[in-house]
Amino acid sequence: MEELFNDAISQQVKSAIDKSQKELKTDYLGFDKAFQKYHAEAIKYLPNYSY
């Protein structure tokens, strides 16, 4: 039963993140800041990326 709840919650979280990034075009979890911090050199190779 616990595994079913875990799977359901995991799917809901993934869905919320996907919707926020694709439909709302927002990054409320701050993935962009983490990417900038740990992969700063790679940013210049991303199309349409600005900060």
Long-range contacts (C-beta under 8 A, 24 or more apart in sequence): none
